């Protein structure tokens, strides 16, 4: 299980990698996803994220349809935004999750308004 410092560092690293240009390759994305699946699968309130990341990993391993990847990224971003509001405003965790959700939407080519 990740401690708070490691989780914050991984959130920052993930957001930075997603925000870089050019976009991550499927292989680089899978490597990044692998860093998240186990820790997220250990806590009851984050198992859904681990499941969605496993689904995204499976999509990226084959010939993914852009629309399927975009849909899954939007779902992850929406879930992360909701989860960040439950964490509370104290500390930097909430803002790091919000930044990651924004990066996921950017990579997926969606906005919050498009998902509603």
C-alpha positions as CSV (number, residue, x, y, z in Angstrom):
1,X,0.0,0.0,0.0
2,X,1.2,3.5,-0.9
3,X,1.9,5.9,1.9
4,X,0.7,9.5,1.6
5,X,4.0,10.8,0.3
6,X,4.4,8.1,-2.3
7,X,0.7,8.6,-3.4
8,X,1.3,12.3,-3.8
9,X,4.5,11.7,-5.8
10,X,2.8,9.2,-8.1
11,X,-0.2,11.5,-8.6
12,X,2.2,14.3,-9.6
13,X,4.3,12.0,-11.9
14,X,1.2,10.6,-13.6
15,X,-0.3,14.1,-14.2
16,X,3.0,15.3,-15.6
17,X,3.4,12.3,-17.9
18,X,-0.2,12.7,-19.2
19,X,0.3,16.4,-19.8
20,X,3.5,16.0,-21.8
21,X,3.6,16.3,-25.5
22,X,3.7,14.0,-27.5
23,X,1.2,11.8,-25.8
24,X,2.2,8.6,-24.1
25,X,2.5,5.5,-26.1
26,X,0.3,2.6,-25.3
27,X,3.3,0.7,-23.8
28,X,4.3,3.7,-21.6
29,X,0.6,4.1,-20.6
30,X,0.5,0.4,-19.5
31,X,3.7,0.9,-17.5
32,X,2.1,3.8,-15.7
33,X,-1.2,1.9,-15.2
34,X,0.8,-1.0,-13.6
35,X,2.1,1.4,-10.9
36,X,-1.5,2.1,-9.9
37,X,-3.4,-1.1,-10.1
38,X,-2.1,-2.9,-7.1
39,X,-2.2,0.0,-4.6
40,X,-5.7,0.9,-5.7
41,X,-6.9,-2.7,-5.6
42,X,-5.9,-2.9,-1.9
43,X,-8.5,-0.4,-0.5
44,X,-12.2,-1.0,-0.7
45,X,-13.0,2.6,-1.8
46,X,-10.6,2.5,-4.7
47,X,-11.1,-1.0,-6.1
48,X,-13.4,0.5,-8.8
49,X,-10.5,2.6,-10.1
50,X,-8.2,-0.5,-10.2
51,X,-10.9,-2.4,-12.2
52,X,-11.2,0.5,-14.7
53,X,-7.4,0.8,-15.0
54,X,-7.2,-3.0,-15.7
55,X,-9.9,-2.5,-18.4
56,X,-7.9,0.4,-19.9
57,X,-4.7,-1.7,-19.8
58,X,-6.5,-4.5,-21.7
59,X,-7.8,-2.0,-24.3
60,X,-4.3,-0.6,-24.8
61,X,-2.7,-4.0,-25.1
62,X,-4.7,-4.7,-28.2
63,X,-6.0,-2.5,-31.0
64,X,-8.1,-0.1,-29.0
65,X,-10.9,1.9,-30.5
66,X,-10.4,5.6,-29.7
67,X,-13.9,6.0,-28.6
68,X,-13.6,3.1,-26.0
69,X,-10.4,4.6,-24.6
70,X,-12.0,8.1,-24.5
71,X,-15.1,6.8,-22.7
72,X,-13.0,5.0,-20.1
73,X,-10.7,8.0,-19.6
74,X,-13.8,10.2,-19.1
75,X,-15.2,7.8,-16.6
76,X,-11.9,7.7,-14.7
77,X,-11.8,11.5,-14.6
78,X,-15.3,11.8,-13.4
79,X,-14.8,9.2,-10.7
80,X,-11.5,10.9,-9.6
81,X,-13.2,14.3,-9.4
82,X,-16.0,12.8,-7.2
83,X,-13.4,10.9,-5.1
84,X,-11.3,14.1,-4.6
85,X,-14.3,15.9,-3.2
86,X,-14.6,13.2,-0.6
87,X,-11.0,13.5,0.5
88,X,-11.5,17.0,1.7
89,X,-9.7,20.3,1.0
90,X,-6.9,19.7,3.6
91,X,-3.5,18.9,2.2
92,X,-2.6,18.6,-1.4
93,X,-4.2,15.3,-2.2
94,X,-7.5,16.8,-3.4
95,X,-5.8,19.3,-5.7
96,X,-3.5,16.6,-7.1
97,X,-6.5,14.4,-7.9
98,X,-8.3,17.3,-9.6
99,X,-5.2,18.0,-11.7
100,X,-5.0,14.3,-12.7
101,X,-8.7,14.3,-13.6
102,X,-8.1,17.3,-15.8
103,X,-5.1,15.6,-17.5
104,X,-7.2,12.5,-18.1
105,X,-9.9,14.6,-19.8
106,X,-7.3,16.4,-21.9
107,X,-5.8,13.1,-23.1
108,X,-9.2,11.6,-23.7
109,X,-10.3,14.7,-25.5
110,X,-13.4,15.3,-23.4
111,X,-14.6,18.0,-21.0
112,X,-16.7,17.8,-17.9
113,X,-19.7,19.2,-19.8
114,X,-19.4,16.6,-22.5
115,X,-19.7,13.8,-19.9
116,X,-23.0,14.9,-18.5
